[in-house]
């Protein structure tokens, strides 16, 4: 995995964490919400 790929994956994880934090902060309203994460499964050989 190249450095560029590692950075791209880290950015995706940061974005997901920021959305989760926002969801948790907004959950004080006790409304049913769905967090929709786009997920892509990639087969990688180590």
Protein Blocks (a to p, Z undefined) as FASTA:
>chain_A
ZZklmmmmmmmmmmmmmmmmmmmmmmmnopacddddddddddddZZ
